[in-house]
Amino acid sequence: MIKAGPVTLEFNGLRLEPLAPHHEDGLRAAASDGELWNLRVTSVPEPHNALQYITTALEMRDRVAFAVIDASTGAVLGTTSYHDILPLVDRVEIGYTWYAKRVQRSHVNTSCKLLLLSHAFDTLGCGVVGLRTDCENFASQAAIEKLGAKKDGVIRHQALRRDGTVRDTVMYSILREEWPAIKRGLHERLERHARV
C-alpha cells in the first residue's frame, strides 16, 4: 500500500519541496507572470490569494502539494501536487499544476512530471497515476497526451470553475507497466530540449 507524504525531489535544475506559507511571495510572483488567474480553466490563484491557496492545499487530507523551485536561484516557478491519493488501490493523481508564464513550454513541466512519476512508480510503488483537466483546457490535454498518458474518458458536470460554471473533466492515466516506455520518452524529450 502506497504512502504518499511530504518529500523533496530534485532533478534537472528544479526542486520540488513541500508547499509552505513561506512560499507565498514566490507563488504570488509566479501567478502574476502572465496573469494566469484570468484563465477560467485553471486553478491559479489571484496574487492576493496566494496564502489562502497554500492554506487550502495544506488542509486537504488527500493532497501533497509542492512548490516548484529553480534550484539555482531559489525562485518559485509554480506548484504541483499529488492528490486523490487512494492507498488501497495504489493510485495517486498528479494535478493542481501551474507555472509562471515565462517557464511554460520549457523543460520545467516535463522535468516535474518525470520527478513525480518516477517517485510515484519507482519509490511509492503505485499501480497507476491519474491526471485530469478541464474539457476546455486544450493545452493541458495536449501536454498530458504528449506525456504518453491514456485518455480514460470524460466525467460530465464534475467540478465548479472559478466563474461559477460547471466543467466536464477529462481523465487520463498511466499504468505501472506503461511507465518504463514513458520514462524513456520523457528522458529523450529532455535531451532534445537541451540540444536546442
BAVOLO-652495 format. One record per residue: chain; z, x, y of N, C-alpha, C in turn; residue in three letters; residue number from 1. Coordinates in nm, 2 decimals. Each point is the difference from the previous one (the first is absolute). Layout:
BEGIN
['A' [Z X Y] [Z X Y] [Z X Y] 'ALA' NUM];
...
END
This chain:
BEGIN
['A' [0.00 0.09 -0.12] [0.00 -0.09 0.12] [0.00 0.09 0.12] 'MET' 1];
['A' [-0.09 -0.03 0.10] [-0.01 0.08 0.12] [0.12 -0.03 0.09] 'ILE' 2];
['A' [0.03 0.11 0.08] [0.10 -0.02 0.10] [-0.06 0.07 0.13] 'LYS' 3];
['A' [-0.06 -0.08 0.08] [-0.06 0.05 0.13] [0.11 0.01 0.10] 'ALA' 4];
['A' [0.02 0.11 0.06] [0.10 0.01 0.11] [-0.04 0.10 0.10] 'GLY' 5];
['A' [0.08 0.03 0.10] [-0.04 0.09 0.11] [-0.02 0.14 -0.06] 'PRO' 6];
['A' [-0.11 0.06 0.05] [-0.03 0.13 -0.04] [-0.09 0.06 0.11] 'VAL' 7];
['A' [-0.01 0.13 0.01] [-0.09 0.06 0.10] [-0.11 0.07 -0.08] 'THR' 8];
['A' [-0.13 -0.03 0.04] [-0.11 0.05 -0.07] [-0.09 0.08 0.10] 'LEU' 9];
['A' [-0.05 0.12 -0.05] [-0.09 0.08 0.09] [-0.12 0.04 -0.06] 'GLU' 10];
['A' [-0.11 0.00 0.08] [-0.13 0.04 -0.06] [-0.10 0.01 0.12] 'PHE' 11];
['A' [-0.09 0.10 0.00] [-0.11 0.01 0.09] [0.03 -0.01 0.14] 'ASN' 12];
['A' [0.11 0.06 0.04] [0.04 0.00 0.14] [0.08 -0.13 0.05] 'GLY' 13];
['A' [0.03 -0.09 -0.10] [0.07 -0.12 0.03] [0.13 -0.01 -0.07] 'LEU' 14];
['A' [0.10 -0.07 0.06] [0.13 -0.02 -0.06] [0.02 -0.15 0.00] 'ARG' 15];
['A' [0.04 -0.06 -0.11] [0.05 -0.14 0.00] [0.14 0.01 -0.02] 'LEU' 16];
['A' [0.08 -0.05 0.10] [0.14 0.01 -0.01] [0.06 -0.15 0.02] 'GLU' 17];
['A' [0.11 -0.02 -0.05] [0.06 -0.14 0.01] [0.00 -0.04 0.15] 'PRO' 18];
['A' [-0.05 -0.12 0.02] [0.00 -0.05 0.14] [0.14 -0.03 0.05] 'LEU' 19];
['A' [0.03 0.04 0.12] [0.13 -0.01 0.05] [0.00 -0.03 0.15] 'ALA' 20];
['A' [0.11 -0.04 0.06] [0.00 -0.03 0.15] [-0.05 0.11 0.09] 'PRO' 21];
['A' [0.03 0.13 -0.05] [-0.05 0.11 0.09] [-0.15 0.01 0.01] 'HIS' 22];
['A' [-0.07 -0.08 -0.08] [-0.15 0.01 0.01] [-0.05 -0.10 0.10] 'HIS' 23];
['A' [0.09 -0.07 0.07] [-0.04 -0.11 0.10] [-0.10 0.05 0.10] 'GLU' 24];
['A' [0.03 0.11 0.07] [-0.09 0.04 0.11] [-0.14 0.04 -0.06] 'ASP' 25];
['A' [0.00 0.07 -0.11] [-0.12 0.04 -0.06] [-0.09 -0.11 -0.05] 'GLY' 26];
['A' [0.07 -0.10 -0.06] [-0.07 -0.12 -0.04] [-0.06 -0.08 0.11] 'LEU' 27];
['A' [0.08 -0.01 0.11] [-0.05 -0.06 0.12] [-0.13 0.07 0.06] 'ARG' 28];
['A' [0.01 0.13 0.00] [-0.12 0.07 0.05] [-0.12 -0.02 -0.10] 'ALA' 29];
['A' [0.02 0.00 -0.13] [-0.11 -0.02 -0.09] [-0.06 -0.14 0.01] 'ALA' 30];
['A' [0.09 -0.10 0.02] [-0.05 -0.13 0.02] [-0.08 -0.02 0.13] 'ALA' 31];
['A' [0.04 0.08 0.10] [-0.06 -0.01 0.13] [-0.14 0.06 0.00] 'SER' 32];
['A' [-0.02 0.10 -0.09] [-0.13 0.07 -0.01] [-0.10 -0.10 -0.07] 'ASP' 33];
['A' [-0.08 -0.07 0.09] [-0.10 -0.09 -0.04] [0.05 -0.15 0.01] 'GLY' 34];
['A' [0.12 -0.02 0.05] [0.05 -0.14 0.02] [-0.02 -0.08 -0.13] 'GLU' 35];
['A' [0.04 0.06 -0.11] [-0.02 -0.06 -0.13] [0.07 -0.14 -0.02] 'LEU' 36];
['A' [0.10 -0.02 0.07] [0.07 -0.13 -0.02] [-0.09 -0.12 0.04] 'TRP' 37];
['A' [-0.11 0.03 0.08] [-0.09 -0.11 0.04] [-0.09 -0.05 -0.11] 'ASN' 38];
['A' [0.00 0.08 -0.11] [-0.08 -0.04 -0.12] [0.07 -0.11 -0.08] 'LEU' 39];
['A' [-0.05 -0.11 -0.01] [0.07 -0.11 -0.07] [0.01 0.02 -0.15] 'ARG' 40];
['A' [-0.07 0.09 -0.06] [0.00 0.02 -0.14] [0.09 0.11 -0.05] 'VAL' 41];
['A' [0.08 0.06 0.10] [0.10 0.11 -0.04] [0.14 -0.04 0.03] 'THR' 42];
['A' [0.09 0.08 -0.05] [0.14 -0.02 0.03] [0.06 0.10 0.09] 'SER' 43];
['A' [-0.09 0.06 0.09] [0.05 0.10 0.09] [0.08 -0.07 0.11] 'VAL' 44];
['A' [0.12 0.06 0.03] [0.09 -0.06 0.10] [-0.05 0.03 0.14] 'PRO' 45];
['A' [0.04 -0.09 0.09] [-0.02 0.03 0.14] [0.09 0.12 0.03] 'GLU' 46];
['A' [-0.03 0.09 0.09] [0.08 0.12 0.02] [0.15 -0.03 0.03] 'PRO' 47];
['A' [0.02 -0.10 0.08] [0.14 -0.03 0.03] [0.08 -0.06 -0.12] 'HIS' 48];
['A' [-0.07 -0.03 -0.11] [0.06 -0.06 -0.12] [0.01 0.11 -0.11] 'ASN' 49];
['A' [-0.02 0.12 0.03] [0.00 0.11 -0.11] [0.14 0.00 -0.07] 'ALA' 50];
['A' [0.11 0.00 0.07] [0.13 0.00 -0.06] [0.02 -0.12 -0.09] 'LEU' 51];
['A' [-0.04 -0.12 0.04] [0.01 -0.12 -0.08] [-0.08 0.02 -0.12] 'GLN' 52];
['A' [-0.12 0.05 0.01] [-0.09 0.02 -0.12] [0.07 0.09 -0.10] 'TYR' 53];
['A' [0.07 0.11 0.05] [0.07 0.09 -0.09] [0.12 -0.07 -0.07] 'ILE' 54];
['A' [0.07 -0.07 0.08] [0.12 -0.08 -0.05] [-0.04 -0.10 -0.11] 'THR' 55];
['A' [-0.11 -0.07 0.03] [-0.05 -0.10 -0.10] [-0.04 0.07 -0.13] 'THR' 56];
['A' [-0.07 0.11 0.01] [-0.04 0.08 -0.11] [0.12 0.04 -0.09] 'ALA' 57];
['A' [0.10 0.05 0.07] [0.12 0.05 -0.07] [0.08 -0.11 -0.06] 'LEU' 58];
['A' [-0.01 -0.12 0.05] [0.08 -0.11 -0.05] [-0.06 -0.07 -0.12] 'GLU' 59];
['A' [-0.13 0.03 -0.02] [-0.07 -0.06 -0.12] [0.04 0.07 -0.13] 'MET' 60];
['A' [0.04 -0.08 -0.09] [0.06 0.05 -0.13] [-0.10 0.06 -0.09] 'ARG' 61];
['A' [-0.13 -0.05 0.01] [-0.10 0.05 -0.09] [-0.11 0.09 0.07] 'ASP' 62];
['A' [0.05 0.07 0.10] [-0.09 0.08 0.08] [0.06 0.14 0.02] 'ARG' 63];
['A' [-0.08 0.10 -0.02] [0.04 0.14 0.04] [-0.10 0.05 0.10] 'VAL' 64];
['A' [0.04 0.01 0.12] [-0.09 0.03 0.12] [0.01 0.15 0.03] 'ALA' 65];
['A' [-0.12 0.05 0.04] [-0.01 0.14 0.04] [-0.06 0.01 0.14] 'PHE' 66];
['A' [0.04 0.11 0.07] [-0.07 0.04 0.12] [-0.10 0.10 -0.05] 'ALA' 67];
['A' [-0.12 -0.01 0.06] [-0.10 0.10 -0.03] [0.00 0.11 0.11] 'VAL' 68];
['A' [0.03 0.12 -0.04] [0.03 0.11 0.10] [-0.10 0.11 -0.01] 'ILE' 69];
['A' [-0.05 0.05 0.11] [-0.08 0.12 0.00] [0.10 0.11 -0.02] 'ASP' 70];
['A' [-0.01 0.07 -0.11] [0.10 0.10 -0.04] [0.00 0.12 0.10] 'ALA' 71];
['A' [-0.11 0.03 0.07] [0.00 0.12 0.09] [0.06 -0.03 0.13] 'SER' 72];
['A' [-0.01 -0.13 0.05] [0.04 -0.03 0.13] [0.13 -0.09 0.00] 'THR' 73];
['A' [0.02 -0.07 -0.11] [0.11 -0.10 -0.01] [-0.04 -0.13 0.06] 'GLY' 74];
['A' [-0.12 -0.02 0.05] [-0.04 -0.13 0.06] [-0.01 -0.11 -0.11] 'ALA' 75];
['A' [0.04 -0.12 0.04] [-0.01 -0.11 -0.09] [-0.14 -0.06 0.02] 'VAL' 76];
['A' [-0.07 -0.01 -0.12] [-0.14 -0.04 0.01] [-0.02 -0.15 -0.04] 'LEU' 77];
['A' [0.11 -0.06 -0.06] [-0.01 -0.13 -0.05] [0.11 -0.03 -0.10] 'GLY' 78];
['A' [-0.02 -0.09 -0.09] [0.09 -0.04 -0.10] [-0.07 -0.06 -0.12] 'THR' 79];
['A' [0.07 0.01 -0.12] [-0.05 -0.06 -0.12] [0.12 -0.03 -0.09] 'THR' 80];
['A' [-0.01 -0.08 -0.10] [0.11 -0.04 -0.08] [-0.04 -0.03 -0.15] 'SER' 81];
['A' [0.10 0.02 -0.08] [0.00 -0.07 -0.13] [0.06 -0.14 0.02] 'TYR' 82];
['A' [-0.05 -0.10 -0.06] [0.07 -0.13 0.02] [-0.03 -0.09 -0.13] 'HIS' 83];
['A' [0.06 -0.12 0.00] [-0.01 -0.09 -0.11] [0.01 0.08 -0.13] 'ASP' 84];
['A' [0.12 0.07 -0.01] [0.03 0.09 -0.11] [0.05 -0.08 -0.11] 'ILE' 85];
['A' [-0.06 0.00 -0.12] [0.04 -0.07 -0.12] [0.03 0.09 -0.11] 'LEU' 86];
['A' [0.12 0.05 -0.01] [0.04 0.10 -0.10] [-0.02 -0.04 -0.14] 'PRO' 87];
['A' [0.02 -0.13 -0.03] [-0.01 -0.04 -0.14] [-0.15 0.01 -0.06] 'LEU' 88];
['A' [-0.10 -0.01 0.09] [-0.13 0.02 -0.04] [-0.07 0.12 0.05] 'VAL' 89];
['A' [0.08 0.10 0.05] [-0.04 0.13 0.05] [-0.12 -0.02 0.10] 'ASP' 90];
['A' [0.03 -0.08 0.10] [-0.11 -0.03 0.10] [0.06 0.02 0.14] 'ARG' 91];
['A' [-0.07 0.07 0.09] [0.02 0.00 0.14] [-0.13 -0.03 0.07] 'VAL' 92];
['A' [0.02 -0.04 0.13] [-0.12 -0.01 0.09] [0.01 0.10 0.11] 'GLU' 93];
['A' [-0.11 0.04 0.05] [0.00 0.09 0.12] [-0.06 -0.08 0.11] 'ILE' 94];
['A' [0.07 -0.01 0.11] [-0.05 -0.08 0.12] [0.08 0.03 0.12] 'GLY' 95];
['A' [0.00 -0.10 0.09] [0.05 0.02 0.14] [-0.04 0.13 0.06] 'TYR' 96];
['A' [-0.13 0.03 -0.03] [-0.05 0.13 0.04] [-0.08 -0.01 0.13] 'THR' 97];
['A' [0.03 0.08 0.10] [-0.08 0.01 0.12] [0.02 0.14 0.06] 'TRP' 98];
['A' [-0.11 0.04 0.07] [0.00 0.13 0.07] [-0.04 -0.01 0.14] 'TYR' 99];
['A' [0.04 0.10 0.08] [-0.05 0.01 0.14] [-0.16 0.01 -0.01] 'ALA' 100];
['A' [-0.06 -0.05 0.10] [-0.15 -0.01 0.00] [-0.06 0.14 -0.01] 'LYS' 101];
['A' [0.07 0.10 0.06] [-0.06 0.14 0.00] [-0.01 0.06 -0.14] 'ARG' 102];
['A' [0.07 -0.05 -0.10] [0.00 0.06 -0.13] [-0.07 -0.09 -0.10] 'VAL' 103];
['A' [-0.05 -0.11 0.04] [-0.07 -0.09 -0.09] [-0.14 0.07 -0.03] 'GLN' 104];
['A' [-0.05 -0.02 -0.12] [-0.12 0.06 -0.04] [0.01 0.15 -0.01] 'ARG' 105];
['A' [0.12 0.05 -0.02] [0.03 0.14 -0.02] [0.05 0.01 -0.15] 'SER' 106];
['A' [0.05 0.12 -0.03] [0.06 0.02 -0.13] [0.13 -0.07 -0.02] 'HIS' 107];
['A' [0.06 -0.06 0.10] [0.14 -0.05 0.00] [0.01 -0.11 -0.11] 'VAL' 108];
['A' [-0.08 -0.10 0.01] [0.02 -0.11 -0.10] [-0.02 0.04 -0.14] 'ASN' 109];
['A' [-0.11 0.08 -0.03] [-0.02 0.05 -0.13] [0.11 0.08 -0.05] 'THR' 110];
['A' [0.06 0.09 0.08] [0.11 0.09 -0.04] [0.12 -0.08 -0.03] 'SER' 111];
['A' [0.03 -0.10 0.09] [0.12 -0.09 -0.02] [-0.01 -0.08 -0.13] 'CYS' 112];
['A' [-0.12 -0.05 -0.03] [-0.02 -0.08 -0.12] [0.01 0.09 -0.12] 'LYS' 113];
['A' [-0.05 0.12 0.01] [0.02 0.10 -0.11] [0.14 0.03 -0.03] 'LEU' 114];
['A' [0.08 0.02 0.11] [0.14 0.03 -0.02] [0.07 -0.12 -0.06] 'LEU' 115];
['A' [-0.02 -0.12 0.05] [0.07 -0.12 -0.05] [-0.04 -0.04 -0.14] 'LEU' 116];
['A' [-0.13 0.01 -0.03] [-0.05 -0.03 -0.13] [0.05 0.10 -0.11] 'LEU' 117];
['A' [0.00 0.13 0.04] [0.05 0.11 -0.09] [0.15 -0.02 -0.03] 'SER' 118];
['A' [0.07 -0.03 0.10] [0.15 -0.02 -0.02] [0.02 -0.13 -0.09] 'HIS' 119];
['A' [-0.08 -0.10 0.03] [0.02 -0.13 -0.08] [-0.03 0.02 -0.14] 'ALA' 120];
['A' [-0.12 0.06 -0.03] [-0.04 0.02 -0.14] [0.06 0.12 -0.07] 'PHE' 121];
['A' [0.00 0.11 0.07] [0.04 0.13 -0.07] [0.15 0.02 0.00] 'ASP' 122];
['A' [0.08 -0.05 0.10] [0.14 0.01 0.00] [0.08 -0.12 -0.04] 'THR' 123];
['A' [-0.04 -0.11 0.06] [0.07 -0.13 -0.03] [-0.04 -0.06 -0.13] 'LEU' 124];
['A' [-0.12 0.03 -0.05] [-0.05 -0.05 -0.13] [-0.05 -0.15 0.02] 'GLY' 125];
['A' [-0.06 -0.03 0.11] [-0.05 -0.14 0.02] [-0.11 -0.02 -0.10] 'CYS' 126];
['A' [-0.01 -0.13 -0.04] [-0.11 -0.04 -0.08] [-0.12 -0.05 0.08] 'GLY' 127];
['A' [0.03 -0.05 0.13] [-0.10 -0.05 0.09] [0.05 0.02 0.14] 'VAL' 128];
['A' [-0.09 0.02 0.09] [0.03 0.00 0.14] [-0.09 -0.10 0.07] 'VAL' 129];
['A' [0.06 -0.09 0.07] [-0.08 -0.10 0.07] [-0.02 0.03 0.15] 'GLY' 130];
['A' [-0.10 -0.05 0.06] [-0.03 0.00 0.14] [-0.05 -0.13 0.04] 'LEU' 131];
['A' [0.02 -0.04 0.12] [-0.04 -0.13 0.05] [-0.04 0.01 0.15] 'ARG' 132];
['A' [-0.08 -0.09 0.04] [-0.04 0.00 0.14] [-0.05 -0.14 0.04] 'THR' 133];
['A' [-0.01 -0.02 0.13] [-0.05 -0.13 0.06] [-0.15 -0.02 -0.04] 'ASP' 134];
['A' [-0.04 -0.12 -0.03] [-0.14 -0.02 -0.04] [-0.09 0.03 0.11] 'CYS' 135];
['A' [0.05 0.00 0.13] [-0.09 0.03 0.11] [0.01 0.15 0.04] 'GLU' 136];
['A' [0.08 0.08 -0.07] [0.01 0.14 0.04] [-0.10 0.08 -0.09] 'ASN' 137];
['A' [-0.13 -0.01 0.04] [-0.10 0.06 -0.08] [0.01 0.15 0.00] 'PHE' 138];
['A' [0.05 0.07 0.10] [0.01 0.14 0.00] [0.11 0.04 -0.11] 'ALA' 139];
['A' [0.11 -0.07 -0.01] [0.10 0.03 -0.10] [-0.05 -0.03 -0.14] 'SER' 140];
['A' [-0.08 -0.11 -0.02] [-0.06 -0.02 -0.13] [-0.09 0.11 -0.04] 'GLN' 141];
['A' [-0.08 0.05 0.09] [-0.09 0.11 -0.03] [0.07 0.12 -0.04] 'ALA' 142];
['A' [0.11 0.03 0.08] [0.08 0.12 -0.03] [0.07 -0.01 -0.14] 'ALA' 143];
['A' [0.05 -0.11 -0.03] [0.07 -0.02 -0.13] [-0.11 0.01 -0.11] 'ILE' 144];
['A' [-0.11 -0.06 0.01] [-0.11 0.01 -0.10] [-0.05 0.15 -0.01] 'GLU' 145];
['A' [0.00 0.07 0.11] [-0.04 0.14 0.00] [0.10 0.09 -0.08] 'LYS' 146];
['A' [0.12 -0.05 -0.01] [0.10 0.07 -0.08] [-0.03 -0.01 -0.15] 'LEU' 147];
['A' [-0.07 -0.10 -0.04] [-0.03 -0.03 -0.14] [0.08 -0.11 -0.05] 'GLY' 148];
['A' [0.08 -0.07 0.08] [0.08 -0.12 -0.04] [-0.09 -0.11 -0.04] 'ALA' 149];
['A' [0.04 -0.08 -0.10] [-0.08 -0.11 -0.04] [0.05 -0.13 0.07] 'LYS' 150];
['A' [-0.09 -0.09 0.04] [0.04 -0.12 0.06] [0.04 -0.10 -0.10] 'LYS' 151];
['A' [0.13 -0.05 0.01] [0.05 -0.09 -0.09] [-0.03 -0.15 0.03] 'ASP' 152];
['A' [-0.02 -0.02 0.13] [-0.03 -0.14 0.05] [0.06 -0.02 0.13] 'GLY' 153];
['A' [0.00 -0.13 0.04] [0.05 -0.04 0.13] [0.10 -0.11 -0.02] 'VAL' 154];
['A' [0.12 0.02 0.07] [0.10 -0.10 0.01] [-0.02 -0.08 0.12] 'ILE' 155];
['A' [-0.04 -0.12 -0.01] [-0.03 -0.08 0.12] [0.13 -0.05 0.07] 'ARG' 156];
['A' [-0.01 -0.01 0.13] [0.10 -0.05 0.08] [0.14 0.06 -0.03] 'HIS' 157];
['A' [0.00 0.14 0.01] [0.11 0.07 -0.06] [0.11 0.06 0.10] 'GLN' 158];
['A' [-0.05 0.03 0.12] [0.09 0.07 0.09] [-0.03 -0.04 0.15] 'ALA' 159];
['A' [0.10 0.00 0.08] [-0.01 -0.03 0.14] [-0.04 0.12 0.08] 'LEU' 160];
['A' [-0.10 -0.02 0.09] [-0.05 0.11 0.09] [0.09 -0.01 0.12] 'ARG' 161];
['A' [-0.01 0.10 0.08] [0.08 0.01 0.13] [-0.04 -0.11 0.09] 'ARG' 162];
['A' [-0.12 -0.05 0.00] [-0.05 -0.11 0.09] [0.03 -0.14 -0.05] 'ASP' 163];
['A' [0.07 -0.01 -0.11] [0.04 -0.13 -0.06] [-0.09 -0.06 -0.10] 'GLY' 164];
['A' [-0.12 0.06 -0.01] [-0.09 -0.04 -0.11] [0.04 0.05 -0.13] 'THR' 165];
['A' [-0.04 -0.07 -0.11] [0.03 0.04 -0.13] [-0.12 0.08 -0.06] 'VAL' 166];
['A' [0.03 0.11 -0.06] [-0.11 0.08 -0.06] [-0.01 -0.02 -0.15] 'ARG' 167];
['A' [-0.12 0.03 -0.05] [-0.03 0.02 -0.14] [0.02 0.15 -0.02] 'ASP' 168];
['A' [0.06 0.04 -0.12] [0.03 0.13 -0.03] [-0.09 0.05 -0.11] 'THR' 169];
['A' [-0.06 0.12 0.02] [-0.08 0.06 -0.11] [0.08 0.10 -0.07] 'VAL' 170];
['A' [0.01 -0.02 -0.13] [0.09 0.08 -0.09] [-0.09 0.10 -0.08] 'MET' 171];
['A' [0.05 0.13 0.00] [-0.06 0.11 -0.08] [0.11 0.06 -0.08] 'TYR' 172];
['A' [-0.05 0.08 -0.11] [0.09 0.08 -0.08] [-0.06 0.12 -0.06] 'SER' 173];
['A' [0.08 0.09 -0.03] [-0.04 0.12 -0.08] [0.09 0.01 -0.12] 'ILE' 174];
['A' [-0.05 0.01 -0.12] [0.08 0.01 -0.12] [0.02 0.15 -0.03] 'LEU' 175];
['A' [0.11 0.02 -0.08] [0.03 0.14 -0.03] [-0.12 0.08 -0.07] 'ARG' 176];
['A' [-0.07 -0.07 -0.09] [-0.11 0.06 -0.06] [-0.12 0.03 0.09] 'GLU' 177];
['A' [0.00 -0.06 0.11] [-0.11 0.02 0.10] [0.04 0.11 0.10] 'GLU' 178];
['A' [0.12 0.04 0.00] [0.06 0.09 0.10] [-0.07 0.14 -0.01] 'TRP' 179];
['A' [-0.01 0.06 -0.12] [-0.06 0.14 0.00] [-0.13 0.01 0.07] 'PRO' 180];
['A' [-0.09 -0.09 -0.03] [-0.13 0.00 0.07] [0.01 -0.02 0.15] 'ALA' 181];
['A' [0.08 -0.09 0.04] [0.02 -0.03 0.14] [0.06 0.12 0.07] 'ILE' 182];
['A' [0.10 0.07 -0.07] [0.06 0.12 0.06] [-0.10 0.11 0.02] 'LYS' 183];
['A' [-0.09 0.02 -0.10] [-0.11 0.10 0.02] [-0.09 -0.04 0.12] 'ARG' 184];
['A' [-0.03 -0.12 0.01] [-0.09 -0.05 0.11] [0.06 0.02 0.13] 'GLY' 185];
['A' [0.13 -0.02 0.01] [0.07 0.02 0.13] [0.01 0.14 0.04] 'LEU' 186];
['A' [0.02 0.09 -0.10] [0.00 0.15 0.03] [-0.14 0.04 0.04] 'HIS' 187];
['A' [-0.10 -0.05 -0.06] [-0.14 0.04 0.03] [-0.03 -0.05 0.14] 'GLU' 188];
['A' [0.04 -0.12 0.04] [-0.02 -0.05 0.13] [0.06 0.09 0.11] 'ARG' 189];
['A' [0.13 0.04 -0.03] [0.07 0.09 0.10] [-0.07 0.13 0.01] 'LEU' 190];
['A' [-0.05 0.05 -0.11] [-0.07 0.13 0.00] [-0.13 -0.01 0.09] 'GLU' 191];
['A' [-0.07 -0.11 -0.02] [-0.12 -0.02 0.08] [0.03 -0.01 0.15] 'ARG' 192];
['A' [0.11 -0.08 0.03] [0.05 -0.01 0.14] [0.03 0.13 0.06] 'HIS' 193];
['A' [0.06 0.09 -0.08] [0.05 0.13 0.05] [-0.13 0.09 0.03] 'ALA' 194];
['A' [-0.11 -0.02 -0.07] [-0.12 0.08 0.03] [-0.08 -0.05 0.12] 'ARG' 195];
['A' [0.03 -0.12 0.05] [-0.08 -0.06 0.11] [0.05 0.07 0.13] 'VAL' 196];
END
